[in-house]
Every structure is written in C-alpha cells, then in structure tokens.
Amino acid sequence: MADLLTIHDVHAAAEAIEGRVLRTPTLPSPGLSALLGVPTTVKLELLQRSGSFKIRGAFAKILSLPAEARAAGVVGVSGGNHGIALADAANALGVAATVVMPSSAPARSVELARAAGADVRLTDSLAAAFALMNDLVDAGATLVHPYDDPVVVAGQGTVGLEFATDAPDVTDVLVSVGGGGFISGVAAAFRALVPGVRVWGVEVEGADAMRQALDAGGPVDITPTSIVSTLSAPHASQLTYDHVLSLVEDVLVVSDADAVRGSVALAETQKVWAEPAAGCLVAAAGSVLERVGPGARLGIVVCGGNVTFADVVRWTGA
C-alpha cells in the first residue's frame, strides 16, 4: 500500500506555492441550499488561475524539481485542465513544457495551453497520449503526472486545506474524481482537520476509473467514453486508489446528462460557469443526502470552469 499523505505534506505544498496561486473564495450558497434542502457551502476553485485547481499541483511539482530536471523541460498528459495548468506554471517559472492531449480534448484547452507557451502534441486517443508522454520521458523530459505523484497530490490538497479552514462545520464534502489525485489531497487535508467529516467522490459514466478500481480491488484500465474529458483518466493509480480506499466514504457515478444539468444548476443558483466535472457534484448531492440524512451540511468543490458556451449548448441540445 502506498504511503498516505499527511497534513504536514499539504502544509508544505501550501508554503511552496504561496503567492503563485489564488486563495479562492469559500462561500455559503443560498441558491444551492434551497435547491438541495440543506445548508451548502461552495469552494469556488473555478476562479483559480488557469481556471481550475490543477495549477496548484503543477506549481508544487515544478518548484520541487532540481535545476537539471527543470532544464530538461517538463511534460504532462491531459484531457484539458492539467495541460493548461502545466503550461501556465512552466511559463511562469521559465521552464519549457510539452503537453500531450488526445484530439478529443476541448479545442479551447488546446488553445490555452499553446497560448501559455507549451508545445502541444495531439494524439488519436488518450491511450496514445499516455504512450507518447512515456516516450518523451524516456527521451529525457521531466514528468509532471496529472495525478500519480505525491507532490502533485499534496498541491491539489491545498484546496482542502483552505476549504476545511474556512468551513469547518461541513459534514459531507463532494469532490470530483478523474485519476483521483484531487480527491486524495482534499480528503487527506479534510480528514486531518475536520474530525468526522465524510468525503464523497463523484465520477461520470464512461469516466469511472476509480469506481471500477474499487469494485475490482485495485486499479484497472478503462477506455473513457464520457463527454467530460477533464475526468476521463484511463485508470486510477495505486497511490490514488489507496487514498480513496482509506479516506473516502464512497465514489458515486452519475450520467453525462445529469452532470451537464448540474452545470446549468450551478449557473442558475450559484451564478458561476462551471464544467460538467463540477456539475456532477450537484447531480450526486441527492444520493449523498439519501444516505446521510437531512442533518447534513454539504461542501461542494467547484473544481473548474474551462468550458465554452458552445459546449454547453451542444450538450444540452439548446
């Protein structure tokens, strides 16, 4: 079993990235509270630099690298947000970055990564993207993995550190799951700081690598089919699987359509433009409440906002 992160690891990451990322707002949500029927607090990480939490892990990792590793340039694979964040952080630190994305990645994500100075390589599939990333690492580039790295996970965990500090009264926290790095870090922070808190993961059908790993007793390969590219990891890692198994109450799975409807609900009730990767949390909240009862106080991490109006129109059929 992998070693689990401690709150000291998360605090160290917070110190490393201080001044380079935003301390995003934590706010009570009257709109979501009315919709869900229980007090609900949101952590608006979609307002983060580069539009998602991913910038935290990217900065934490690059800042941890020795000079020779930075000089070799960094490489990462991404369905969208990790690529944008890696490009942004590398550019800010004067490090060359290569981002490998499947051609199914949102066009805006590709544009933003290139605009930040990254060399973006497109492949026919996510599996091919991971294979090319491995080839580039073998050729000498320094890997910044989107989730299978304790330094990256600790960086993402700073979201949980801030949220738990600002809203210690929440009983149940909902977090999106792709490869599992985000929920691993957030759960490590929350479970250390808020005794008794329950952390729930949420995936979408066709991008449910963690749910399938839990059912199988360990990470398994999947072929993602969801429209939610930012959650479409081809597998969990042993690192993230072990964290979720130890620290997370359960991982729920909702449909793509319900995740999109959740994004619309966030726009209407919270007045934010969020990805379906965040909308899925609203869709799953009812299932969580059915299991824990009406006395819950929910916390929802609105993880990213890198989605276009055209995307939402297409998904909703509007």
N, C-alpha and C positions, 0 to 999 in steps of 0.2 A: 504493500500500500504506500502511496506517495505521502510525503510529509505534508501536513496541513499548514496553511499559513496561520500566523499568529497576528494579533492586533499590533504587535511591535513591527512586523513586516509592513503592515499597511501604514502605520505612522511614519516609518522610514520612507516609504514611497511618497507620502504626502509632503514630507520635508523636501525631498528631491525635486518635486515638480512645482513647489510653491512659487507663485509669481509667473508661471508659464501657462497655467490653465485657470479657468474661472471657477469660483465657488458659486455654483449655480443655485438658484432660489429653491427653497423648500417652503411650500405654501399650503394652507388649508384650501380645499376645493369645494366651495358651496355647491357648484353645479354637479360634480360627481357624487358628492354626499347625498344630494337629492335624488340623483339617478339610481344610486346603489342602495340607498336607505340606511347607510351607516356613515359615521364621520370618516372622511377620506382626505389624506394629505398627499400631495404630489411633490416629487423632486424633479425639477424641470431641466434635466440634463440635455435636452434637445437645444437649449440655449448655449451649450458649451461651444468653445472654439472648435471649428470644423464640423459642428452640427451633431456631435454625439460624444458619448463617454470615451470612445476609442482613443482620443488624443492623450488621455491620462496614461494609459499603458504604453503608448508609443514613446512619449517623453521619458517615462520611467526607464524603459529598456535602453533607449539610445544614450541617456545620461549615465547609465551604469556601465557602458562599454569602454574598454581601454582605447587608447588613441589609435592603435593599429587596426582594431576592429572597425572603428568609425571610418578610418581612411580607406578600408576595403569597400565601403558602401554598404547600405542595408537593403534587404529585400524582404518582401512580405507578399502573401496571397490574400485576396479579399473578394468578397461579394459586393463591396461598396464602401462601408464606413471605415474599416481598418485601413484601406488603401488611401482614402482621403486624409486620415489622421497621420499615417506614416509619412506621407508626402509633406504634410504641413510641418510636423515636428522635425523631420530631417532637414527641410529647407531652413527652418528657424535656427538649427544648430550647425548649418553649413556642411551637411553630410549628404552625399549622393544617395538617391533612393530609386529602387526599381520596384514597381508594383505589378503583380501578375493578377489578372482578373479574367474570369470566363466572359465570353461575349454576351452572355445573358445579363451581366451586371448593368445597372441603370446607366444610361448614357450620361446623365448629369454627374454621377460618381466618377466616371472616367474623365470627364471634362475637368472636374475639380481637382483630381489628383494630378493631371497634366498641368493645370494652371499653377499648382504649387511647386512645379519643377520636377516631378517624378517622371522616370521613363516607364510608361505604362505598356505592358505586354498583354495582349488579348489571346485567349486560347478558346478552343471549341467547347470545352467542358470544364467543370470545376475539378474533376479528377486530373485533367491535363494541366490545369493551373497549378495544382499542388506538385505535380511531377516536374513542371518547369521550375518552380520555386526550388525544389530539391536539387535540380541540375545547377542552378545558379549558385546555390550554397556550396555545392561540390566544387564549383569553379572558383570559389574564394569569397563570395559575398557573405555578409553577416546577416544571419536570420533574425527577423523580428516576427515571431509567430503570433498570429492573432489571438491565440488562447492557451497554447500548450507551453507556457513559460511562467514560472512563479513570479518573476519580476513584473511581467505584464499583468498578471492576475492581481498582484498587490497594488499596481497602479489603478486598475479598474475598481479595486476595493475602496479607494478613497471616496468614491460616490457613497458607499455605505457608511463610511466614517462620518461624512458630512451629514447625511440623512439621519443617522442614529443620534448624532449630537443635537440636531435641530428639532427632531420629532421623537423623543424617547418614549412617548406614550403609545405609539402604534403597537398593535398586537400581531398584525399579519402584513408582510411585505411581499409584493408581487414583482418579479423580475423576469425579463425576457431571457430566453436561452437559445444560443446558437451553438457554438462549440463548448460553451459552459464557463469560459473564463470570467465573464462579468458576474454571473450569479455566484461563482466560487468566491470572488473577492468581496462582494457585497455581503454574502452570508457570513463570511469569516469576521467581518467588521461588526455586523449587527449582532451576531450571536455572542460576541465578546462584550458588547456594550449595553445590550438591552436583554436582561435575563427573561427567558420565557418567550421571546419573540419567535414567531413562525415565519419562515421564508419559503415562498412558493415559486417554483419555476413555471414558465409558460412557453410552449412551443406551438408551431402551426403544423397541420397535417402536410406531409411531404417535406418537412424540415424538422423532424422529430428525432434527431440523433441521440439526444440524451434519454428521452423516454424509451427508445429502443434499447439503449445500453442498460438502463435499469431493469428492463424486462429480461434481457439476456444474461445479466450478471457481469457485464463488462462491455467496453467499447466495441461497437460493430460498425462496419462500413454501410452507408446508405447512399442511394442516388437521389439527391434532393429534386423535388418536383414543384415546390411551392413558389408562388409569385414573390414571396418575401425573401429576396436574395440576401438581405443582411442577417438572416437567421439560418441560412442554408449551408451549414457545415456538413462535410461528408462523413464526419464521425466526431464523437467526443474523444477526449484524450484520457489516459489513465489518471492524470493529475486532476482534471476537472470532474471526472466520474467519481473519484474518491471524495472530493469536496462535497459534491452534491449528495452522495450517499450518506455522508456523515452529518451534514449541516442543513440540508433542505428537507422540508416536510414532504413535498411531493412535486412532481412535474406534470402539469396538466397540458392537454393538447386541444386546440380549437381549430376551426376551419379557416382557410384563407378569407372566405367571405365574411366570417364573423370578425376577423382581425381588421379588415377594411372598415366594417361597420363601427368597430371600436375607434378607429382613427377619426371617423366622422363624428362620433360621440365626443371625442376629445376636442375637436374643433368647435362643436356646438356648446359644450358645457364648460370647458377649461380655456377655450379661445386660443388654442395652440395648434400648430400644423405639424402633426406627428406622423411618423411612419407606421405601417401596419405592425412592425416589430414592437411598437409601443401599444398600438391599438389592441393587440391580442390580450393585453393585461386587463383591459376593461371587459373584454369578452369573457375572460375566465373568472372575473371577480365574483359573479353569481355562484359559480360552483364552489369557490372557496367559502363563501358565506353559508352555503348549504351545509358545509362540513363543520364550520366552527361556531355557527350561531350568530344571532343578531347583536351580540355584545361586542363584536369586533370593531377595531379601529384600523382601517386599511391604510397602507402606504403603497403608493404606486410610483415606480421609477420610469418617468417618460424619457426613454433612453436616446431617441434620435429623431431628427426632423428632416433628413435628406431625402425628400420625396417631392416630386413635382405635381403641380395641379393636373397636368395631362395624365400622369399615372393614376391619380385618384379617380379622375373622370372615366378612364378606361376600365378600371377595376370595378367601379360601381355601375357602369353602364349608363351613366347620366347623360 
